[in-house]
Every structure is written in structure tokens, then in C-alpha cells.
Amino acid sequence: MFLKCKPTVFVIDNEYEILIYAKQNGLFSVVIGNERYYPEHSGVLDSEKPFARIRIPQTPLNEAKKYTVCYRETVKRQAYFSQFKDEETQEFAFRPLEKTDDIRIYHIADVHYLFEDAIKTCDYFGDDLDFLIVNGDIGEVETEENYFDVIRFVGEISRGEIPTLFVRGNHDTRGKLAERYTDYFPANGKNTYFTFELGALCGVVFDCGEDKVDEQIEYGGSNAFEPFRRRQTAWLKRVELPKGKIPFAVGHIIPVQTTRHAGDPFDIERDIYTEWNAQFERLGVKLMLCGHIHDAYILQENDARSLIKHNYPVVVGSKQRNGELWGTAITIKNGEIRICFTDKNREVKESYIL
């Protein structure tokens, strides 16, 4: 088999992006029905790396419910008469989110390279999982192999079969190769914030960047997140979500509660996050999903613990401490949203109905 791991079908805007990782450099494409899709740059195909991100429309894959990954290993890429091995293929089944009720979502964040426990934790719904959300802080990135470890981890859970939402966390912005994040994971150009549409669901992915001011000494002058957040504010003001779907927001850091201790180094950008909150309320989000705090709890509407008042519940769903890891199982059924915090043994630790 030419693949290093199973692919992942990411959701971004109203499209999918299929991430493929092979054992060697090569030419990649995806075939759906009679159409072939390539990762191309103004007509030039990638061939000098072992992975590819291929954008495709949602409708053809939703209808076909399968796709074929095609690969030709690179022998020699040159100006004339490049050489590649014969094409190899592998087919994958795909389950689009077609349900309008009894939708099952699993949310995980703050993995910090605890891959084995995270894979077990995300298996709460087993084969009945409809939508996977990986919400940041998978780990720092000092080498390309760190990125490949994350690609393998997500492929192990999704198996290339279910839609997946992938969000950057503040620890994913750290390390020698952090600047190359958008080479490996879904983004619009260099923007790690975007909308998403998936069946009966829709929403916004936001990215707070780091959790302290840019001038903080530990960053060594390597960050410029303040202007990044202001660009994001302008973008949020332009966002319109489709009507008739269940809207929610997903981001790693909690913008309405960047810290539990007002006035500490993590209490930053309240003016910006107040503007963000106004846009989330304008968009009518039903809930927000976050991580970062390494705990599992719910901030209800206008919760006294929040630094900024909000009219939607915030689910903080990633307890990670003392070797214990919880994620969040979300079920949308009969007009109710049920939240269960679960561990690697599929045990429900706490349960709520929003």
C-alpha cells in the first residue's frame, strides 16, 4: 500500500478538502465518479512532497459516497521528460452528513501528543460518529514529522470516511515549523479562520492565535497576532450563514473567557473579543465549542464566570490533566442538544442538555 495512513476529509466553507499522506513523494489526485481532482498551482502539479491537500465540491462526494485516491511515485522530476511510476489507487467509502436529526458529533482538543488516549476517547460513538471536530493544541511543531504525526492521528480516527473539522490552537502556533501550518491543514490562503457548511449544520471557525500579548517574552518577538485578530474582526462582520441550518462557532481559545482570573497575563484583547461576540450573536450561534483551559464545563448565557457577556452557551470540552483526557460527545436530537463529557473508556463523566 502506498499510503502512510488513511486520508481525512476536512470541511471548509461549502467544500471538502481531502488530505492524503503517502510513503514517498509523488503525484496525487482524487477521482469521484467521472471527475478527477488535482492539487495544482496554476496548472502545475505537486510531485516533490509525500502529502497533498485536494479541494473538491461537496455535492459530487455526497452523492457518490466514495472516492478513489490515485498516486504515482516520483522517480525524477525535471524540466524535460520527468519520470513517475505507474499509477496506484485505493478506494474509500464516505458517509456524508445527511441526517437532520440524531446527529452525533465528537469534539476533542488539547491532545498534546497523547494520541493513543485521544483515539480511544474519540471512539465514544464508534461507527455511528457523523462528524469529528479536532479543536487545537495537538502539539508544537519543531519538525515536519510532527505534522505527519498529526496527519496520521486524524486519519486513524476519521478513517477517511466521515467529515472532519480541524482548528488551530495556540500550541499549534509554536515551534520552528509553525509558520508552515497552512501548508498541511485546511485554510483559505494563509487564513486559519473560515465558515463551514455540512448538511443541517453550519458555522464559523475562529482563531484567537496565542493566549498572551505579542510582546510576551516567551514568544521572542515571533508573533503578530494583534493585527491578525483585527483582520478576523473585519471578516466576521462580512460573514453570512445559510438559513435553515443549526449554526455554531468553533475555536480553541474561549474569547469570552480567555482566563478564569481577570487581570492576569491571559486577560487580553477584550475590545476585540467583545466585537467578535457581537458577531456571533448576530449570526445566531446555538453554541460555541472551545478547549484550551484543559477542563470540561459549560458557560451558560451571561454566565458570571465569563469576562464578556454572551447570549449562547459555551461548551469547554477538553479536560486534560494528570494523564486524564476527556472529550465531548454531542447529540442533536428532537430539538435538544445533549452534551456528554466522556473519557477513553467511553464512560460518561458528566451530562447536560442545552
N, C-alpha and C positions, 0 to 999 in steps of 0.2 A: 504494500500500500504506500502511495506517495505522500499521503498527508501525515503530518506530525500529530494532529489531533482533529477532532470533528470541528466543522465550521460553526459560526454563530450568525444568526440572522438578527441584526440590530434594527431598531425602529428609529427613524429620524425624519422629522417633518411628516409628509404623507408618503414616504418611500421606505424601502428596506435598504440596508447595506450589509452585504454578506462578507464576513471576514474569514479568510482562508489562510492556513499556515501549513506549508509543506516542508519536507526534509531538506530540499535543495532549492536553489534559485531556479526560476522558471517562468514560463508564460502561463497566465491563468485566464480562465473565462468561466462563465456560468451559462448553462443552456436551460431555458424554460420554454416548453412547447417547441415552437419552431424558431425561437429568437435566441440569439447568443449575445451576452453582455460581457464587456471587457473593462478592465481598469486602464483607461487610456489617457494620455496627455496630448490633446490636440492631434490625435491620430497615432501617436507613438505608444506602444505597449510596454508595460513593465516587464523586465526579464532578469534584473540584477539583484533581486531580493527574494526571500523564500515566503513572502506573505503578500496578500492582496486584499484590498477593500473594494467591493464592486457594488455600486448603487444600481438599484432596479426599482421599477414601479411596483406598488403593492398588488395591484389587480391581477397581473398575469400569474404571480406566485400563489395568491389566494385561490385562484381558480384551478391551477394545475395541481396544487398541494404536493408538489415535488420539484426538485431541481437537480441538475447534474453539474458537478464540479469537474472542469476539464483542465488538464495540466500537461505541459511539455517541458521537461527539464532542460535547462540551458547548458549547452556544450560550449559554445563560443559565440558571444555577441560582438559583432564588429561592423565596420562601415559597409562592407560588402560580403555577401554570402554567409550570413550568420547561420549557426548550426544549433538545432534543437533535437532532442529525442522524440520518438513517436508519442502521440497523444495517449494519455491515460485518463480514465474517467471513474467517477464514483457518484452514485445517485443517493439522494437523501429525501426522506419524506418530510413534509412540513404541515403543521397544524395551525392555520390562521385563526385569529380570534373572531369567530363568527357568532358566538353566544351574545345574547342580550341580557341574560340572567344567569345566576350561579357561576359568575366569573371568578376564577381563582388565580390570585397574584401572589408571588413571593418576593419579599424585599430583603436584601442583605447589604450591609455596609460595614466599614471598619474591620475588614478581614485581616489586614496587616500580615499577609502571607500565611495565615492559618488555613491553608487551602483544604486540607483533609477534613477538618471540623466544619468548614463552611459548606463543602459539598454535601456532607451529611445533613447539615441544618437546612439547606435549600431543598432537600428531598421530602419535605413535610407532605406535600400533595402527591408525591410520586408521579405516576404517568398522567395524572389529572391536572397538572400545572398548565395554566393557559398563558401566563405572562411572567417573565422574570425581570426583576429590577435590581441591578447592581449599582449601589449608590455611593461610590467613592471610598477612598482610603484603602485601596487594595495593597498599596505599599510604595515606598520610594523607588526611584528608577535610576540606578547607577550604571547599569549595563543594558544592552539590547536584550540579553537573556531574561532580565527582569520583565520586560514587556512580553516576551514569549511565554514566560511562566503564567502571566495573567491571561493571555490568549488561550492557553491550554486549560486553565482553571474554568473560564467561562464556557468553553466548548464542552468540558466534561459535564457541566450542569445542563446546558441547553441542548446538547447532542445534535445541534443543527436543526432541531425540529420545532422550536417554539420562538415566538418573538421575544426579543430581549432589549431592555433599555439600559444603557451604560452611561454613568455620570462620573465626572471627575471630582475627586476630593482634594482637600488641601495637602495631604501627604503625597498625592499623585503629582503635585507640582514641585516636589523636592527631588534632588538628585541630578547627577551630571547630564542625564539624557531627558530630563523632564520637559525641556523645550521641544522635544520631538513627539509629545503625546498625540498631537493631531495627525501624525503620520500613521499611527497604529489604530486609533479608535475614532468613532463617529464624531464629526464636527462639520460645520459649514465653513469651509476655508480654514481659518485659524480660530473660529469662534466655537467655544465649547458649550454654548447655550443655544437652544433651539426649541421648536414646538414638536409635538408628535401627535399623530392620529393613528388609532388602532381599533378597528371595529367600533364598539359602543363607547370607547374611551378616547379622550384627547387631553392635551395639557401642555405645560411648559416645563422644560428643563432649565434651571438656572444654575449659575456657578459663581459662588462668592469668592473663589480664589483662596488666598491664605486667610488665617484666622487672627492675624495681628497686623499692625500697620506696616507699610512697605519699609519704613526706616528701621524696623526692629533688627537688632544686631545679629540675630541668628541667621538672617537671610543674606547678610553680607552685601547688600546693595543689588541683589539679583532679581528683585521683583518690581513690577509696576502695576499692581492690581487696582489701585485707586482709579486711574483712567479707564481700565478695563471694566470696572463696575459701572462707571458713568456711561460708557458706550452701551452697556447692557440695559441701563435705565431707559435710554432713548429707544432701544429695540423693544423693550417691554411695552412702551407706550404705543408702539405701532402694531403689536400683536392682536390679532382677532382669532378666536377659536370657533370651530364649526358649531352650529346649533344642534340640539337634539342628542348630544353625547354627554358623558359624565366627565367633567373637567377636573383635573387636579394638577398640582405642582410638585416637582421632584427636584431636590438639590441636597447636597451633602451637609453644608453648614446651615443652621437654623437662622434665617435672617431676623426673625422677631425675638430670638433668644440666643444671641451669639455667645452668651455666658450665663451662668447662674449667679454670678457675683458682679453686680453693677459697679462700673468704675475700674475694673481690673484690665489687664492688657488685651483681653479678648473683646472688650466692650468698644467696638469700633463702628464707624460709618452708619450711625443711627439715622442720619439725614437721608442717606441713600436707601437704606433698607426700609425706611418709612415710605419712600416713594415706591419701592418695589411692592410693599404690602398693599398700597393703594391700587396698584395694577392687578395684583392677584384678586383683590376684592372686586375690581371692575370686571374681571374675567369670570367671576362667579365660581372659583375653585371650590370643590366639595371637601377636599382635604389636601394637606401638604405632607409629603414624605421626606424625612431627613434622617441623618445619622450624626456622626461627629462627636457627640457627648459620651459615647461608649456606655449608653444606658438605654432603657426602654420605658417610655411613658408617653402620655398624651397631654398636650396642651389644649384645653378646650377653648371655646370662643372667649376672647378677652380674659384669658387666664391671668391671675395675679402674678404668676411667675414670669410672664413674658415682659420683655423690655419695651415692646411695641404692641399695642392692642390690635387684635385681628378678629375677623368675623367667621373664621373657618377653623376646624380642628387641625392641629399639627401632630402627626404621629412620628415620634422619635423612636426609631425601631432598630437599634443595633447595639445590644448590650455586649460589651467585650471587656472583660476584666478577670484577673486571676485564672486565666486559661479557659474561662467560660465564654461561649458565644451564643447569642440569641439573634434570631431574625424575626421578621413579621409576616405572618400569613394573613392575607386579606381576601375576604369573600364578599362579593357583591351579589345579594340575592333578595328578591321580594322587596326591593326598595331600601334595604338595610345594608350598611357596610359593617361587617364584623372584622375586628382586629384581634389576632391572637399572637402573642409573643411566644415563640417556640424555641427549643434547643436542638442539639444534634441528635437527640434520642427521640425526636418527634413529640416530645412532651410539651403540652400547653402550659406555660408558666403563668400567664395572665390573659384574660379575655375581656373584650369590650365591644359594645355596639354603639356606633356613632349615630 
